[in-house]
Amino acid sequence: MVAGATVAAISLPQSMAYALIAGVDPRFGLYTAIVFTAVAGIFGSSNHLVNGPTGAVSLVTFSALAFIDPDAKLDAYEAMFLLAVMVGIVQITIAVTRLGDVTRYISESVVTGFISGAAFLTIIGQIANALGVKAQGTGHQHVLYRLYLTLTQPGPFNYKAIVISGSAILFAIYGRKLIRKVGLPQIEMLLAVILLSAAAYFVGWSQFAPGAKPAVPLIEAIPAALPGLHVPSIKLEWLVDMSSSAVSIGILGLLEALAIAKAVAHSSRQQLDYNRQCLAEGIGNLVGGFFRCMPGAGSLSRTAINYSAGAVTRFSGVFTAAIVAFAVLMLGPLAAYIPKAVLAGLLIVAASRLIDVERIRYTATASRADAILLVTTALAAVFIEVEFAILIGSTVSIIWYILRASQLKVQELIVSPEQVVRARIASDPPTSDVLIYDIEGEFFFGAAPDLDKYLRTAADEAVRRKAHFIVLRLKRVRNPDAVALETLDIFLKEARRDGLTILLAGVRPDLHDALERIGIAKRHGEGLIFREEEKDYSATLSAVRKAYDLATAQLADRDAKTPVYYLV
């Protein structure tokens, strides 16, 4: 309960601020911090993950709603509720089909690059509120062009709003240092909202007469009521326009939640059920869509505070939701006195903290592939569309994984004078009677071209050395599929046609079962297949002995014309 209260203190200002990023009323951010946080907390797997509105998801939500007329607020709200339902369906589908584990093939570099790009866009998106002017342009125009229009508009900047946003930035930076020094919970953002809003009121900047505008733009009042059941409006054109965004937000939300949950579980030693957490995220968004909520995900800052505050179970998130609900009921109307510049300054600080310079440097220098993934995702977020950035980065990451997985490792082996099978080195003389090759890697369609090339090279090398036997050691091949097996089958048929004998050694049970089902084992002959045994190299040595026995028999028969191929 203490942890839940501590998280609620930062959840209140963050939720309202993230709603502004999405371009909607702040109350919907608070509704999300109530409904989605509670539902995901009940059904989730992580004991410490706190869900709710987040900056990255809110930014993608804003982009997804760009096709709605800015003046048609009710349509934008209804479309957002429908978007939350669509995101929930996407995430539940991923969980039900048990595809949650697929996220492990998406590099952490993609997440780092996306968060960095999204944080940069968040800062840009709050410039107008920080300057106290109206943002220019439309959602169909590029964000950098809209920033240019905002900065070059003929109207003057609101210097009172600049003072407030600048004070919020300073308060968030130095207030955190002071609060950490005295050992208090991280409530600097809540204090900034309360103190700066009160200061703006007492100096007259947020006071206004009926029909008159205040000196600085204010957020709208929040009704002192909890969200009720509401069925979103459904329009076919909305479903079409938001389908890609729903997939992007669904994947992004799961990546955020699982990455944060994994990081905390590493410290807490908790065993996570990834598909269950995916299901909880989906249920949270689905239910939230029927209670006027924004799409949400796991929050890094709130989860870190929850863990450091001593949370023990998932119900710390439920307590957070309950306290936020109580605050809405008791203090909701007072939100009408909060300047937008306060939340803009806090968002600028929060977004800048998401750009982890040290992490970016470490990732960029770790490997060329990581650097490419990071830069590609970040640039896609800034210069293309933020909702496509995570899909682009994820696609590049998966392609990179497939390319690496499709690379087979083939090494020639020899039998040493000590009767040990080991890798052949440059100083070893080439063998002539029996060639031995070790094949290692994923035995699937992506590796089939390399497999075909290596097998043909082995055959050509045997002809060049006038060897009669090749041993293929298959102990380290994994996950055989039809294409790779067909490649092997064709090679065995051609070898038999050319008078070669092929011996397969170290054959694992899954590969042997596949060979039997397809009929390769019967056509090739079980006597030339040596299954993997518990002792290292036992199958390989058995195959090598068989190959030399056959070689000896052929040498004894001078008229024998059929060479033998044996692969280990």
Buried (B, 14 or more C-beta within 10 A) or exposed (E): EEBBBBBBBBBBBBBBBBBBBBBBBBBBBBBBBBBBBBBBBBBBBBBBBBBBBBBBBBBBBBBBBBBBEEEEEEBBBBBBBBBBBBBBBBBBEBBEEEBBEBBEEBBBBBBBBBBBBBBBBBBBBBBBBBBBBEBBBEBEEEBEEBBBBBEEBEEEBBEBBBBBBBBBBEBBEEBBEEBEEEEEBBBBBBBBBBBBBEBBBEEEBBEBEEEEEBBBBBBEBBEEEBBEEBEBEEEEEBBEBBBBBBBBBBBBBBBBBBBBBBBBBEEBEBEBEBBBBBBBBBBBBBBBBBBBBBBBBBBBBBBBBBBEBEBEEBBBBBBBBBBBBEBBEEEBEBBBBBBBBBBBBBBBBBBBBBBBEEBBEEBBEEEEBBBBBBBBBBBBBBEEBBBBBBBBBBBBBBEBBBEEBBEBEBEBBBBEEEEEBBEBEEEEEEBEBBBBBBBBBBBBBBBBEBBBEBBEEBBEBBEEEEBBBBBBBBBBBEEBBEBBBBBBBEBBBBBBEEEBBBBBBBBBEEBBEBBEEBEBBEEBEEEBBBBBBEEEBBBBBBBBBBBBEBBEEBEEEEEBEEBBBBBB
